[in-house]
């Protein structure tokens, strides 16, 4: 085989209950890290997700996979230069949903985890926010990458 030759490989990896619990934990803690001034995590609506994270009890129907990427541009090959984790949360009037996409990369478009965390305990506070955690390697300052806020482009500016 010549240097630079590409070989397509595939792997089948079982998704265990523990893995799905880990995704729920990422989603819940991401939410609290960004709206801790609104929700403490001690509200009763979060009891189910916390129980699922710690014990694995009855939450599976609220953790699902979708083929849709969080960032639509990821559908185009070669968009990402580095591997990236993307997390996005929507706090709507009726529920809180967090989407998690791990290890999106130059030639990889992994599925997106959708975690329906809870109903919105506030009924007033709504928001949508997200971040990309770009894994660039050691930057010389002890960090392995950077966190960038996902921003929305107004529809009026799109072609």
N, C-alpha and C positions, 0 to 999 in steps of 0.2 A: 504494500500500500504506500502511495506517495504521501509526503508531508502535506498537510492541509486538506487531505481527502476527508469528506464527511460521510459518516455512517449513521443512518437513522436507527435509533434504538427505542424500544418501548419497555415499560415496566408495569406490572400489575401489583399494586400495593393495597393490601386490605386496609380499609378505614375502620379502625376499632372505636369502640365506645370511648375509650380513654382519649383518643385523638380528637373526637368530636367535643368532648368535655374541655379539652385544651383550647379549641377554637372558641367555645362559649366563654371561656375565661379571658382570652384575648379581647373578645368583643366587649364583655362587661367592664373590664378594667380600662380599656380604651375610652369607653363612654364616661366612666367616672373621672378619668384623668382630665377630660375636657369639659365636663359639666358638673364638677364637684362643688361648684359654687351654687348650683341649683338643686342637685340630688346628692345625698350622702351615701346612698347604697343601702341604707338601713330601712328605707321605705318598704312596706309589706309587699308591694308589687314586684320587688326584686327577690323575694323569698324563693320562688321556683328556680330561677337561674342560679342562685347561690347554692341551693340544694343539689341541683344537677352537677354543678362544678365540683362540689365536695363529695357527693355520694353516687352520682350517676342516675339518680331517680327521675323518672317521668318528665322529660323535657325534649326527647328526641324529635317529636313532631314539629318542634320550633327551630331546629337546626337543619338546614337543607343546602344542597349544592345546586348551582346554576352554571350554565356555560357562558352566560353574559359577563363580560369583564366590567369592573367598576368604572374604568376609564375607557370610553368607546374607542379612542385612538389605538388601544392595544390590539385591536382586531387586525391592524396592519403590521405585517412582519418587519422586524428590524427597528421598531420605534424605540425600544429601550436599549441603552448601551450597557447597563449594569442590571444585576438582579435586584428586584424591588419587592417589598411587601407593601400592600396598599390596604388601608382601612378607612372606611367611610361610615358615618352614622347619620341617621335621619331620626329626629325627634319630631314626630307628627302629632297632631291633636289626639289621635287615638292610640298610637303605639310607637315603640322605639325599636328600630331595626338597625343592626350593624352588619356591614358586609366586609368580609376579610378575604384578601387574595394574597397568597404567600408564594414567593419565588417566581414572580412574573419576570421574564428575562428576554434577552436578545432573540432567542428562538423558541421560547416557551410561553404558552398562554394557559396557565393552570385554571381550573374552575374557581368560581367565587363561592365562598361560604356565606349564606344568609342566615343571620341569627335574629329571631324575633325575641328580643330581650324581655320586654314587658309592655304593659299598657303604660301610657304616659301618666304619671301620678300628678302632674301639674295642671293639665288641661289648658294652661295659658302659655307656657314656654314651648316654643318650637324652634328647631334649628336643623341645619344640615352642614356637616363639616367632614373633612377627610384629610388624610396625610399619606404621603409616600415615604417609605423608609428605604432609601437607596443604599445598597451595599457596595461601596466603592473600593473597599480594601483599606488598609491602614493609611490614614491621612497624615501621619507623622505626629499627631497630637494625641494619640491613644484612641481615637475614634475609628470605627470601621465603616463609617458612612455618614449620611445626613438625613434629616427629616425635613420634608418640604410640604407645605400646605397645598392641598388641592384647591384650585380656584375654579369658579364657574365662569364660562364665557357666555355673555348674554346672547340669546338667540338672534337678536337684531344684528349682531356682528358676524354671524355664521353665513356662509354662502347659500 
